[in-house]
Amino acid sequence: IYYVEIQNRMLHYYTDEGEIIVRGTLQSAEELLKPYPFEKCNHWYIVNLMHVKEVNKNLVKVGPFEIEISRRNKAAFLKALTEYMGGNL
């Protein structure tokens, strides 16, 4: 899973095999994925830190995708990414 997006009460899981859509809330996805390194980058997305390739200003490159990082979530997202990267070098 590269990232999860919420749209109209539907969760979109973006993976290597394509997109999987299920009904749910972002909060339920966060709870389900708690054992894995996922972090919220804005109101609609949680990102798998294992697949982050680059952060450039307010964009994060996750696998082949680019997602906007909100100002509100940027500090916490970068902190989580730094801690994840530091622990996996």
N, CA, C and O of each residue as an XYZ file, in Angstrom:
356
protein
N       0.856     -1.187      0.000
C       0.000      0.000      0.000
C       0.894      1.240      0.000
O       1.725      1.416      0.891
N       0.716      2.085     -0.995
C       1.457      3.350     -1.047
C       0.803      4.387     -0.133
O       1.460      5.026      0.689
N      -0.513      4.532     -0.304
C      -1.244      5.479      0.530
C      -2.730      5.149      0.482
O      -3.190      4.363     -0.346
N      -3.470      5.779      1.403
C      -4.914      5.602      1.478
C      -5.557      6.985      1.369
O      -5.111      7.946      1.996
N      -6.598      7.061      0.571
C      -7.324      8.322      0.363
C      -8.792      8.110      0.712
O      -9.352      7.047      0.442
N      -9.406      9.110      1.306
C     -10.844      9.058      1.584
C     -11.575      9.986      0.607
O     -11.185     11.140      0.427
N     -12.638      9.471     -0.019
C     -13.500     10.255     -0.917
C     -14.927      9.780     -0.731
O     -15.222      8.605     -0.949
N     -15.812     10.672     -0.335
C     -17.238     10.331     -0.198
C     -17.467      9.043      0.599
O     -18.182      8.145      0.152
N     -16.863      8.966      1.761
C     -16.985      7.805      2.666
C     -16.455      6.505      2.086
O     -16.779      5.424      2.578
N     -15.643      6.605      1.045
C     -15.024      5.422      0.453
C     -13.506      5.555      0.608
O     -12.931      6.606      0.327
N     -12.873      4.474      1.058
C     -11.418      4.444      1.182
C     -10.829      3.894     -0.104
O     -11.273      2.864     -0.613
N      -9.832      4.584     -0.621
C      -9.121      4.158     -1.825
C      -7.706      3.779     -1.400
O      -6.919      4.636     -0.998
N      -7.392      2.501     -1.491
C      -6.056      2.004     -1.173
C      -5.283      1.905     -2.484
O      -5.689      1.178     -3.392
N      -4.177      2.629     -2.586
C      -3.363      2.615     -3.802
C      -2.179      1.677     -3.579
O      -1.357      1.894     -2.688
N      -2.104      0.622     -4.408
C      -1.101     -0.426     -4.245
C      -0.375     -0.675     -5.567
O      -0.690     -0.069     -6.591
N       0.602     -1.578     -5.521
C       1.290     -2.005     -6.743
C       0.325     -2.659     -7.730
O       0.494     -2.553     -8.944
N      -0.690     -3.337     -7.189
C      -1.645     -4.052     -8.035
C      -2.790     -3.170     -8.520
O      -3.642     -3.628     -9.281
N      -2.819     -1.910     -8.088
C      -3.888     -1.015     -8.502
C      -4.624     -0.445     -7.299
O      -4.110     -0.432     -6.181
N      -5.825      0.019     -7.552
C      -6.622      0.695     -6.532
C      -7.682     -0.242     -5.978
O      -8.388     -0.914     -6.730
N      -7.785     -0.280     -4.655
C      -8.812     -1.074     -3.979
C      -9.724     -0.089     -3.265
O      -9.246      0.780     -2.536
N     -11.031     -0.213     -3.464
C     -11.997      0.721     -2.882
C     -12.918     -0.026     -1.930
O     -13.515     -1.038     -2.295
N     -13.029      0.481     -0.706
C     -13.932     -0.091      0.291
C     -14.599      1.042      1.059
O     -14.064      2.149      1.129
N     -15.751      0.771      1.625
C     -16.441      1.767      2.444
C     -15.748      1.853      3.793
O     -15.348      0.831      4.352
N     -15.600      3.071      4.326
C     -14.993      3.225      5.638
C     -14.627      4.659      5.926
O     -14.962      5.574      5.174
N     -13.932      4.833      7.030
C     -13.445      6.159      7.417
C     -11.921      6.142      7.443
O     -11.300      5.088      7.578
N     -11.340      7.305      7.315
C      -9.881      7.387      7.385
C      -9.405      6.967      8.771
O      -8.344      6.359      8.916
N     -10.195      7.295      9.780
C      -9.853      6.907     11.142
C      -9.806      5.373     11.274
O      -8.922      4.839     11.945
N     -10.741      4.672     10.644
C     -10.724      3.204     10.707
C      -9.507      2.649      9.970
O      -8.914      1.666     10.414
N      -9.129      3.264      8.855
C      -7.931      2.829      8.123
C      -6.684      3.077      8.962
O      -5.790      2.232      9.009
N      -6.617      4.237      9.630
C      -5.473      4.531     10.495
C      -5.351      3.489     11.605
O      -4.249      3.045     11.928
N      -6.476      3.105     12.183
C      -6.475      2.101     13.252
C      -6.009      0.743     12.722
O      -5.207      0.065     13.364
N      -6.509      0.352     11.558
C      -6.140     -0.910     10.935
C      -4.644     -0.957     10.597
O      -3.997     -1.994     10.739
N      -4.113      0.174     10.151
C      -2.721      0.229      9.699
C      -1.752      0.692     10.786
O      -0.579      0.940     10.509
N      -2.236      0.807     12.010
C      -1.418      1.293     13.126
C      -0.087      0.545     13.288
O       0.913      1.179     13.628
N      -0.031     -0.787     13.058
C       1.251     -1.491     13.210
C       2.291     -1.118     12.141
O       3.461     -1.483     12.260
N       1.874     -0.411     11.124
C       2.756     -0.071     10.004
C       3.048      1.427     10.014
O       2.311      2.202     10.623
N       4.127      1.835      9.334
C       4.519      3.259      9.370
C       3.700      4.146      8.435
O       4.190      4.572      7.389
N       2.458      4.422      8.812
C       1.607      5.329      8.050
C       1.473      6.633      8.812
O       1.414      6.641     10.041
N       1.424      7.744      8.073
C       1.274      9.063      8.690
C       0.359      9.904      7.820
O       0.406      9.830      6.592
N      -0.470     10.701      8.467
C      -1.400     11.596      7.774
C      -0.605     12.787      7.224
O       0.150     13.429      7.954
N      -0.783     13.075      5.929
C      -0.098     14.232      5.345
C      -1.073     15.371      5.062
O      -0.656     16.514      4.872
N      -2.356     15.065      5.034
C      -3.392     16.088      4.971
C      -4.720     15.448      5.356
O      -4.754     14.282      5.750
N      -5.785     16.182      5.249
C      -7.094     15.732      5.724
C      -7.600     14.470      5.017
O      -8.402     13.732      5.589
N      -7.148     14.208      3.785
C      -7.697     13.131      2.964
C      -6.777     11.932      2.769
O      -7.209     10.912      2.233
N      -5.517     12.032      3.193
C      -4.557     10.970      2.874
C      -3.746     10.527      4.091
O      -3.383     11.332      4.947
N      -3.472      9.210      4.141
C      -2.413      8.702      5.015
C      -1.413      7.991      4.106
O      -1.789      7.262      3.188
N      -0.140      8.220      4.384
C       0.940      7.795      3.507
C       1.786      6.725      4.189
O       2.083      6.817      5.380
N       2.168      5.713      3.418
C       3.074      4.681      3.901
C       4.504      5.227      3.825
O       5.035      5.431      2.733
N       5.118      5.460      4.971
C       6.447      6.070      5.004
C       7.513      5.186      4.349
O       8.565      5.682      3.947
N       7.247      3.886      4.242
C       8.193      2.973      3.582
C       8.363      3.308      2.107
O       9.392      2.985      1.513
N       7.361      3.953      1.508
C       7.394      4.225      0.068
C       7.679      5.690     -0.272
O       7.608      6.074     -1.439
N       7.999      6.510      0.731
C       8.308      7.916      0.459
C       9.663      7.992     -0.219
O      10.665      7.497      0.298
N       9.677      8.622     -1.387
C      10.917      8.769     -2.147
C      11.500     10.168     -2.021
O      12.715     10.351     -2.091
N      10.617     11.164     -1.833
C      11.090     12.545     -1.848
C      10.030     13.455     -1.231
O       8.829     13.215     -1.351
N      10.510     14.504     -0.570
C       9.637     15.579     -0.103
C      10.186     16.857     -0.704
O      11.361     17.176     -0.527
N       9.342     17.587     -1.412
C       9.766     18.829     -2.051
C       8.706     19.892     -1.764
O       7.606     19.860     -2.316
N       9.060     20.822     -0.898
C       8.145     21.881     -0.462
C       6.893     21.259      0.150
O       6.974     20.657      1.221
N       5.736     21.390     -0.502
C       4.493     20.852      0.045
C       4.016     19.609     -0.685
O       2.824     19.299     -0.676
N       4.941     18.893     -1.320
C       4.590     17.654     -2.024
C       5.439     16.502     -1.505
O       6.624     16.664     -1.215
N       4.817     15.350     -1.396
C       5.556     14.135     -1.042
C       5.384     13.150     -2.191
O       4.273     12.933     -2.674
N       6.492     12.558     -2.623
C       6.446     11.542     -3.673
C       6.411     10.184     -2.987
O       7.338      9.803     -2.272
N       5.317      9.464     -3.222
C       5.093      8.152     -2.622
C       4.968      7.157     -3.763
O       3.952      7.133     -4.458
N       5.995      6.335     -3.962
C       5.990      5.458     -5.129
C       5.860      6.330     -6.371
O       6.603      7.301     -6.512
N       4.936      6.010     -7.276
C       4.769      6.811     -8.495
C       3.831      8.016     -8.324
O       3.550      8.716     -9.296
N       3.350      8.260     -7.113
C       2.349      9.296     -6.869
C       2.950     10.514     -6.173
O       3.935     10.401     -5.443
N       2.346     11.685     -6.407
C       2.686     12.899     -5.674
C       1.452     13.383     -4.932
O       0.372     13.499     -5.510
N       1.622     13.664     -3.642
C       0.505     14.060     -2.785
C       0.879     15.341     -2.063
O       2.025     15.527     -1.653
N      -0.091     16.213     -1.914
C       0.141     17.476     -1.222
C       0.164     17.271      0.296
O      -0.649     16.533      0.851
N       1.110     17.938      0.945
C       1.191     17.946      2.405
C       0.579     19.267      2.863
O       0.992     20.336      2.414
N      -0.401     19.191      3.752
C      -1.035     20.416      4.235
C      -0.117     21.123      5.226
O       0.716     20.490      5.874
N      -0.275     22.428      5.335
C       0.511     23.196      6.316
C       0.253     22.681      7.724
O       1.168     22.595      8.543
N      -0.997     22.340      7.997
C      -1.387     21.872      9.327
C      -0.674     20.576      9.711
O      -0.303     20.401     10.872
N      -0.476     19.666      8.756
C       0.113     18.362      9.040
C       1.603     18.264      8.720
O       2.227     17.243      9.006
N       2.176     19.300      8.136
C       3.543     19.201      7.636
C       4.560     18.890      8.734
O       5.386     17.994      8.558
N       4.524     19.596      9.847
C       5.521     19.386     10.907
C       5.440     17.957     11.448
O       6.466     17.292     11.589
N       4.239     17.484     11.750
C       4.081     16.130     12.286
C       4.482     15.080     11.253
O       5.088     14.067     11.600
N       4.145     15.320      9.981
C       4.503     14.374      8.924
C       6.019     14.282      8.776
O       6.571     13.184      8.713
N       6.692     15.432      8.720
C       8.149     15.432      8.569
C       8.836     14.817      9.781
O       9.846     14.128      9.637
N       8.300     15.060     10.971
C       8.856     14.466     12.187
C       8.740     12.941     12.132
O       9.706     12.235     12.421
N       7.561     12.433     11.764
C       7.355     10.989     11.658
C       8.261     10.374     10.592
O       8.816      9.294     10.793
N       8.409     11.057      9.469
C       9.267     10.567      8.387
C      10.733     10.537      8.850
O      11.446      9.568      8.590
N      11.176     11.586      9.527
C      12.554     11.641     10.024
C      12.812     10.523     11.035
O      13.856      9.872     10.988
N      11.873     10.301     11.939
C      12.023      9.236     12.927
C      12.034      7.862     12.245
O      12.813      6.986     12.620
N      11.177      7.680     11.254
C      11.135      6.409     10.526
C      12.454      6.188      9.784
O      13.040      5.108      9.864
N      12.914      7.201      9.070
C      14.158      7.079      8.299
C      15.357      6.847      9.213
O      16.236      6.040      8.910
N      15.381      7.562     10.329
C      16.480      7.423     11.282
C      16.565      6.034     11.864
O      17.659      5.523     12.107
N      15.430      5.425     12.087
C      15.405      4.076     12.644
C      15.633      2.986     11.636
O      15.799      1.823     12.005
N      15.644      3.343     10.350
C      15.782      2.323      9.294
C      16.994      2.554      8.394
O      17.013      2.108      7.247
N      17.984      3.238      8.904
C      19.213      3.435      8.113
C      20.228      2.377      8.424
O      21.319      2.382      7.856
